[in-house]
Amino acid sequence: MATKGPHCSFVLLAEFDIDSGAQLTYQFPQPLGTDEGLLANLMLPDGAERHFEDWTIFFLNQTPFNTIAPVLALETDEPDDDHSSTKESHSELIYVLNLVRTKHDKSVRRGAVVKAMAICTRHPFIQIFKPVLLLALDDYFASPSQDCLARLFDAINSMDISTAPVLTRFEKLIMRASERKDIFSEKFSPSKVPDMAVTPLNGSQATQTSSQHQTTSSSSSHSSEESIVAKNRNPYIDGARDQTAAESSTTSPYQQQHHPSSPSDSSFSLGGSAVWVNDDSVILDSQVGLAIGGGPGSVASGSGTLASRGRRSTDASSSSSSGLETDHTHGAPIPTASDSQLRSGISKDTHFFQTSIIYREHHLPIKLPLATFPEEVGDYSLMQLIQTFSTPQVTVSGPLHPHLHSNGTLTHAIIILFNALVTGKRVLFLGHNIPAGQVASYVLSACALGSGCGVAMRGFIERAFPYAGLAGGEDWASTPAYIAGVTNPIFETSIAWDLLMDIGTARVVVHRDIHINFPTTPPAIGPLLTRQAIRAENSAASEEEIARIATRDRETSQKTDFTAKADSLDNIFMEDIISAITSRFGENVVRLRFIEYVVRFVRLASRYEEVTSGTTKLFYPSAAFGEGSLGSGVVFPDETAALKELAANASRIEGWRRTKLHQYCVSDFQRFQATNSIKGFDLAHQLSRLRFGKNLPDLEVELIMRKIAENVRSYEQVIELLAHTPLHLGGLQPLSFCLFHQQEVVREAILDVFNELRAHPVGVMFLQALNHFQRYAYVRQAHARETRSREQSQQLIAPLPYVARTPSSRSEISLGGI
């Protein structure tokens, strides 16, 4: 992860003077060239003297009033993988992390000293700099001088992240959906791993030097498709193949040309229920260079080597379920590379890159998150946002608006917030007597909520003001569709807003002038959906009956204005989210669910555009499976469910299509189509058909599997496939059902796919997530295919006739032979 610019662009220090108010004392290494009074007031928030310590976050280069103009131009970062092709007119966004502290001192006027220090960075994961900022502010209180700012500036910019792996979009999706702490461990450079010597349990010593490692620089991990495949190939396969060639000189021609991704005989143990598929510890052993065996895929125990070559059994009763291999010779567990004691050389959790910042001889460990997207800033919490506005004390007031109340009076407060975010409403978070840092966290959480954690949409952070004060209030309040956090209650009456989220009292208020600011018209899809829905439910009804029912429904809807259903999809979704939080599933599960929710919303919008205008640029056009052609588009259980879901989302989709968010989604989809590795068909649609479809035609299943098998041949294509099969949605389970299909061509196609997955460490992890029955079916069929191939290859070699060892001048016939 190499960047051209520094980690820290500026360090600021502000102090409060009782006579002149907030003052910006220092700017290092150069003045920012913007309003110093504005910066000082943002660094010293309202009510800071009431809290011993507070964190605030704000952005620069966001609008004309906070755009910086330093004398010396700043170096820019390398373009982001996610949005490298979309250049914005304004400068690159700068994130500011600010720490303000109050020290009570009776010897000074007003009885307290208030100082604030801030760092300006281009990294959205600004939370990693909190420890060093704490030390630097302590240092400044002890010895106030500009040298403290210089030390902080140099310390942060000395942080080394040059060997941090740079993940693609699909690799990030896989990582954030996986709970495995060794996911993509092969991407961490082994050059930093110290030489290690592990003592086996039988007392023998084994050592392995770093010269035996195959080191690969992380900066070249995406240089070419061939290098990626070579780097991520299963080390056991290559090691076992080389070892087999060295051990035996009578190997058959087939065995000498063994396919690297086909499971070998040593990969299987068909007796009983033990099935060897693969083991992540073997991969780690080869990459990290742990001295627990004689080579990749082997585990040393005295002078013997396990016949299983370090592979883990899928038998439920196996001791491997505890994470340790078992020595079949001595019956004792052998540590593997997955053990935390043996993996100290690499990150204990590969979701983060471990580095450090040295500040005045203090070594501060830093955990750099690797799977974040640009719309995720700071250490936000969706759980905190949802819990605050899901209690019985929550009150929702104000007029009903079709863009906001997608389920009438029963619309959940969080859904109202989501609708306001995606339809471009001005959202104001108010936290009276609440630390500004907490208010800023709610704003950042709202941005992640609306964008699907940056996976589905973008354009929220650029209009977000995590902390906004009275200084510059007229400027940020004039920003269209702003998302702001304030602590002063005067903003409730002094500025224009559309939705007020009161954190302290759990109030959700829709402004009384919402209809004046955002007039609405009935969705164009309404009458069409009504007639089609009636026709779908009453297929035998006449045109007169359909018209009568439609007229009656329109009159009913005009009386009630908004339809409210307790069992609406949004309400069911929120009940599931709250249940997951109550059951302590964790923040990551909540984020994954909202990613699915926002992705589904965008795909619904694409179907809506097709129905209303006949075409869409948001997603693949909707098409059903036909003779020789696969389907595409969003998947519904049936046409009636599709019409009902579109009708429920029609108003907010209409509001969303008028915003800049819609334009971003169109350009992003076009870019994804150009850069994705799997082209020519809608992969998400095919997997949804396998996952949710009922009574799929054999021809469709065959075509789906053949298409996937033909387009999963490289590392990038493997990653894209796995990104569409996250483990929390069953992983490879929809594909594994094809192992039991009645047609052999389908079973052969899924074997090709699984064999390709098995050639990469991350694919092995997904295969291991299948249950024992599915893995056994894969192993059994792959072994049967291998056996057939071996027999066929042996039949192609004509057997040599028997020739007796006799002098060449005498034939068998002359000796009486026939």
MARFIDREN-598048 format. One record per residue (C-alpha): x, y, z; residue in one letter. Coordinates in steps of 0.2 Angstrom, whole numbers, plus 2048, in hexadecimal, padded with zeros to 3 digits. Layout:
<atoms>
XYZA;...
</atoms>
This chain:
<atoms>
800800800M;80C80D7FAA;80681F7F9T;80E82E7F1K;80883B7FEG;80C83B811P;80183281DH;7FE843826C;7FD85281CS;7FB85F82AF;7FB86083DV;7F186E845L;7F0875857L;7E288085EA;7E088886EE;7D1892877F;7D58A387CD;7C98AB888I;7CB8BC880D;7CC8B886DS;7C38A786DG;7C9898863A;7DA89B85BQ;7E489084FL;7F5891857T;80088684BY;7FE87E83AQ;80C872835F;815870829P;80D87F820Q;7FD889821P;7EE88181AL;7E8891811G;7D6890817T;7CC89A825D;7D6897835E;7C789C83FG;7BD88F837L;7CA88283BL;7CC88884DA;7B9887850N;7B8875849L;7C786F854M;7BF877864L;7AC871863P;79E87986CD;79E87387EG;7B086C87EA;7B387388FE;7A6867896R;7AF858891H;7C1853897F;7C584C885E;7BC84B875D;7BF846863W;7B884E854T;7B984B841I;7B7857833F;7BC857821F;7C6864816L;7C5866803N;7B3862804Q;7AA8737FFT;7B18847F9P;7B188B80BF;7BC87D812N;7C887A803T;7DA87C808I;7E78857FDA;7F8882804P;80788B7FDV;81087B7F9L;80586F7EFA;80285E7F8L;80784E7EFE;7F88437EBT;7F48317EFD;7F48237E2E;7E28227DAP;7D68177E4D;7D28067DDD;7BF8097E0D;7BE81A7D8H;7CE81D7CES;7C48217BES;7B982E7C5T;7C183F7C8K;7B884C7D2E;7BA85E7CFS;7BF8637E0H;7CF85E7E9S;7D184E7F2E;7C884C803L;7D384E812I;7CD846822Y;7D184F833V;7D2846843L;7D1853852N;7D4850865L;7CF85D871V;7D385D883R;7CE867892T;7DA8698A1K;7D38728B0H;7DF87E8B8D;7D988B8C5K;7E88968C2S;7E289B8B1V;7D38A58ACR;7C389C8AAR;7CB88D8B4G;7D08828A5A;7DB880896V;7D487A886V;7E0874878K;7DD86A868A;7E886185CM;7E385A84BA;7EB85083DI;7E685182BC;7E7841821T;7E183A811R;7DE829819H;7CC82681EP;7D181A82BF;7D5829837I;7D281F847Q;7E3817846I;7EB82784AF;7E282A85BK;7F0822866P;7FE82D85FV;7F383D85FL;7F0839872L;802839876L;80684886BA;7F9853874L;80084D885D;81185287FD;80A86387AY;80286688AF;813862893A;81D86C887S;81387887CP;81D87B86CS;81C878859Q;82986A85CD;81B85F862C;812861851L;82285D848A;82584D852R;81384884FL;81484C83CF;82584283AD;81F833844A;80F83083AI;81883282AN;82582682FS;818818831M;81C80A824D;80E80381BI;8187FF80BS;8157EC80DT;8037ED811A;7F97E3804P;7EE7ED7F8V;7DD7E47F6L;7D27E57E7T;7BF7E97E9R;7BA7D77E9F;7C87D27F5E;7C27DF801K;7B07D8800L;7B77C6804I;7C17CC812M;7B47D681BR;7A77C8819A;7B37BB821S;7B77B9833E;7C67AF830R;7D67B8836K;7E17B0829D;7D77B581AI;7E37BB80CF;7F27B7817S;7FC7B3808E;7FC7C5803K;8067CA812F;8187CB80DS;8227BD816P;8327C8816S;82E7CF827K;82B7BE82FV;83A7BA83AP;8427AA839D;83979E845M;83E78D84CA;830782853V;83377485ET;82876585AP;82075C868L;82C74D867N;83B75886BG;84375885BS;849769854Q;845770843A;84A78083BT;84678982BQ;84F798825T;8487A781CS;8517A280DS;84579480AQ;8367A1808H;82F7A57F8Q;82D7B87FBT;8227C37F0T;8217D67F1S;80F7DB7F5S;8107EA7E9S;8117DE7DBS;8027D37E0S;7F77DA7D2H;8047DC7C4S;7FD7CF7B9S;7F17C17B9E;7FE7B37B8E;8087BA7C7S;7F87BA7D1I;7F47A87CDV;8067A37D1A;8077AC7E1K;7F77A57E8N;7F87937E2R;7F67867EFN;8077837F6P;8037717FAY;7FF76C7E9I;80F7727E2D;81976B7F0G;81075A7F0A;8137597DDR;82575D7DED;8277517EDQ;81E7437E3T;8297457D4A;8397447DFA;8337357E9E;82E7297DBS;8377257CBS;8297197C5T;81B7277C4T;80F7247B6S;80E7317A9P;7FD7387B0Y;80473A7C1Q;8137447BAQ;8077507B1Q;7FC7527C0H;7F07617BFH;7F576D7CCP;7E37717D1S;7DD75F7D1S;7DC7567E2P;7E97487E3S;7E87377EBD;7F073E7FBS;7E274B7FCS;7D573E800F;7D173180DS;7C1728808L;7C171C816G;7B4721823G;7B0733824S;7C173B823A;7C2746814V;7D2751810W;7CE760807V;7DB76D80CN;7E277681BD;7E578881DD;7F4784828S;7FD77C81AV;7FC78C810I;80279681EL;81078A821D;81678C810S;81579F80FQ;81B7A4820V;828797820G;82478F831L;830781836A;82377483AI;82676882CG;83276281FG;82A76C811G;81977480CP;80B769810G;81475D81CS;81575C82FV;825756837A;82474A846S;83474384AG;83A73A83AS;829736833G;81D741829T;80B74082AL;80373781BA;7F574581BS;803752818R;7FB75E824G;7EA75E81DR;7DB75F829R;7CD75382AS;7BB757827T;7B674A834D;7AC753841A;7B474884ES;7C674C848S;7D1756854S;7D4762846S;7C576B84BS;7CE773859S;7DA77B84DG;7E976F850L;7EF761845E;7F175084DT;80174584CD;7FB734848H;80B72D84ET;80B73485FH;7F9739861G;7FE74B866A;7F875B85EP;805764853I;804777852P;80177E841T;80379083AA;7F179483FS;7F6794851D;7F97A6857S;8097A1860Q;81179C84FL;80A7AB845R;8127B984FS;81C7BE83FG;80C7C3836I;7FC7CC83AS;7F27C3847K;7E37C983DD;7E57CB82BT;7D77D782AH;7E47E4830F;7F67E882CF;8017E983BQ;80D7F883BT;812804848S;81581784CI;82481C856I;82182C860Y;82F83186CR;83581F86FE;823819871H;81F80B865H;80C80C861L;8057FD858P;7FA80184AI;7ED7F6842K;7E97FC830L;7D87F682AP;7DA7EF818L;7C87EC813A;7C07FE815T;7B8808807F;7BA81B805P;7A881E80CE;7AE81681CE;7B6823827V;7BC821839G;7B6814845D;7A3815842Y;79680984AS;786805841L;7817FB851M;78180B85BQ;77781584EL;76A80784DI;76880485FQ;766817863T;758819857F;75080885AS;74B80986CT;73880B872P;73C81D876Q;73F822864V;73282E85DT;72F83284BV;726842847S;72284E839G;71984C828P;71983C81EL;72383C80EH;72482E801P;7378307FFH;73982D812L;72A823818H;72B81380DS;72080A819N;71581881EG;71381B831T;71C80A835L;72C80F82CT;73B80B838H;74581A83DA;755813836I;74C810825I;746822825I;758827828L;75E81C819F;75082380EN;755835812A;76883180FL;7658297FEV;7588357F8T;7638457FBG;75A84C80BK;764857817R;76784D826V;76C855837L;77284B846F;770855856L;779850866G;77685D874H;78285B882N;78A84C879I;79C84C875P;79F851863A;7A9841860G;799837863Q;78F842857V;79C84084AA;79B82D84CS;78982E848Y;78B838838V;79982C832L;78E81D836S;78082582CA;78B82781DC;79081481EA;77E810820L;778819810G;787813806S;78680180BG;797803814C;79E80A803G;79B7FA7FAV;78A7FF7F1A;78A8127EFM;7968217F2R;7938347F3G;78F835806F;79F83A80EI;7A2848802E;792851809R;79584B81BA;79A857829F;79D84C838P;79F85B843Y;79886C83EA;79887B849G;79188D849L;7A189283FA;79E89082DG;78C88A830G;784894822E;79188B816D;78E87981BW;77C87B81DA;77A88180BS;782871805T;7758667FCP;770856805A;77C859813Y;77F84D821I;784857830A;787854843G;78586284FV;785864862T;77C875863N;769874864P;76888585CI;76A87C84BF;75987484DE;751885849T;75E88F841S;762885831I;75987C824A;758869826W;74C85B820D;74F84D82DL;75585083FL;75C841848M;75D84685BD;76A83B863I;767840875G;75483E874T;752831866A;74783D85CR;74583B84AV;73D84B842V;73784E830V;73786082CH;72686782AR;72B86F819D;73185F812I;72385F805H;727870800I;73A86D7FEN;73785C7F5F;72685B7ECP;72284A7E6T;7178427D9T;7108317D8P;71D8247D1P;71B8217BFA;71C80E7C3I;70D80F7CEG;6FE80B7C2P;7097FF7B8L;70D7F57C8L;6FC7F57CET;6F57EE7BER;7037E17BCQ;7017DC7CFA;6EF7D97CDI;6F17CF7BDR;6FE7C47C5A;6F37C17D4E;6E37BF7CAN;6E87B77BAS;6D77B27B5A;6CF7C47B8A;6C87CE7AAS;6CE7DF7A5E;6BE7E77ADE;6C27DE7BEE;6D47E47BDI;6CF7F67BAA;6C27F57C8R;6CF7EE7D5I;6DC7FB7CFA;6D08097D2T;6CB8037E3R;6DD8017E8D;6E18137E2R;6D281A7ECE;6D88117FCT;6EA8177FAS;6E48297F8Q;6DA828808K;6E9820812T;6F782A809D;70481D80EF;70380A810T;70A804820A;70D7F1822K;7147EA832A;71C7DB828D;7247E681AS;7357E0814L;73E7EF81CD;7367EC82DN;73B7D982CI;74C7DF828F;74E7EA837M;7477DD842E;7557D183CD;7627DF83FI;75C7E3851I;75B7D0854S;76D7CE84EA;7737DC859I;7697D5868T;7717C4865S;7837CC865R;7877C8853F;7927D7852G;7957E6848E;79C7DD838N;78C7D3836V;7817E3837V;78C7EB82AR;78B7DC81EL;7787DC820R;7777EE81BF;7837EB80CI;7767DF806E;7687EB809Y;7707F97FFV;7767EE7F1V;7647E77F0R;75D7F97EFF;7687FE7E0V;7637EE7D7R;7517F17DAL;7538037D3A;75A7FB7C3S;74B7F07C1R;7407FF7C5Y;7488097B7E;7457FB7ABE;7337FB7AFV;73180D7AET;73C81279FS;741801797G;75380279BT;7608047A9T;7728087ABK;7738037BDL;7747F17BCF;7727E27AFY;7617E37A7P;7547D77ADS;7527C77A3A;74C7B67A6A;7557A67A1F;7527A178FG;758794783E;76A796783G;76B7A678CS;76D7AA79FL;7627B67A9G;7687C67B1S;7627D37BDG;75B7D37CEV;7537C37D4V;7417C27DBF;7387B27E2P;72A7B67D5D;7237C47CBE;7167C87D8T;7237CB7E5A;72D7D57D9A;71F7E17D5L;71B7E37E8K;72D7E77ECE;72F7F37DEL;71F7FC7E4A;7257FD7F6A;7358057F0N;72F8107E2A;72E8217EAS;73F8207F2R;74781A7E2I;73F8297D9E;7478347E6G;75882B7E5W;75882D7D2R;7598407D3R;7698407DDT;77B83F7D9K;77C82E7E1L;7738277D2H;77F82E7C6Q;78D8277D1Y;7858157D0C;7838167BDV;79681B7BBS;79C80E7C7D;7928007BFF;7998047AEQ;7AB8047B6R;7A87F37BEF;7A27EC7AEQ;7B27F17A6A;7BE7EB7B4T;7B57DC7BAN;7BE7CB7B6S;7AE7C17B3I;7A57C97A4K;7977C5799G;78A7C07A5F;7827C57B6D;78B7BA7C3L;7817C17D1A;7717BC7C8H;7777AA7C5Q;77C7A77D7L;76B7AE7DDS;7627A27D2R;76C7947DAL;76979B7EBR;75779F7EBF;7507987DBG;74378A7DBK;74177C7CFN;74F7827C4L;75077A7B2P;75E76E7B0D;7637787A0L;7657887AAE;76F7807B8V;77A7787ABE;77D7897A2L;7807927B2I;78D7867B8M;7957857A7R;7967977A6K;79E7997B7I;7AB78B7B3A;7B07947A3E;7B27A47ACN;7BB79F7BCV;7CD79C7B5R;7D87A97BES;7DB7B07CFY;7D17C07CCE;7C27B67C6Q;7C37AA7D5V;7C37BA7E0I;7B47C17D7E;7AA7B17D9L;7AE7AF7EBL;7A97C17EEA;7987BD7E8H;7977AE7F4T;79A7B5805P;79A7A9813L;78C7B181DH;7817AD80EL;78679B80DG;79679D804G;7997907F6L;7897867FCQ;77E78B7EDP;78C7857E1L;78F7757ECS;77E76F7E9F;78376C7D7C;78E75E7DDL;77E7547DFF;7767597CEH;76F74B7C4Q;7787507B4Q;78A74C7B3E;78F75B7A9V;7897667B8V;79375C7C4R;7A375D7B9E;7A17707B8A;7A07737CAI;7AF7687CCL;7B97737C0D;7B47827CBV;7B877A7DBF;7C97747D5N;7CD7867CFE;7C878D7E0L;7D37807E8R;7E27877DFA;7E17977EAH;7E37987FDP;7D37A37FEV;7C97967F4G;7CF788800V;7C879280EM;7B7793806F;7B7781802L;7BB77D814Q;7AC787819A;7A177A810L;79976C81BN;7A175B81CH;794753811F;797760803Q;7AA75F805R;7A974C804Y;79F74D7F4A;7AB7587ECY;7BA74D7F1V;7B273D7ECR;7AD7447DBQ;7BE74C7D8A;7C773C7DDH;7BC7327D1A;7BF73E7C3R;7D273C7C6E;7D172A7C7T;7C87297B6R;7D57357AES;7E372A7B4R;7DB71A7ADE;7D872379DQ;7EA72979CS;7F07187A0Q;7E5710792Q;7ED71C785L;7FE715788I;7FF70477FA;8066F678AP;8176F0784L;8186DE77EP;8216D2789Y;8336CE782V;83E6C1789A;8506C578DR;8586BA77FT;8666BE772P;8606C9764S;8646BC757S;8576B075FR;8456B375ES;8376AC76AE;8306A175BI;841699759S;84169476BL;83068C76AG;82669B770G;8166A1767I;
</atoms>
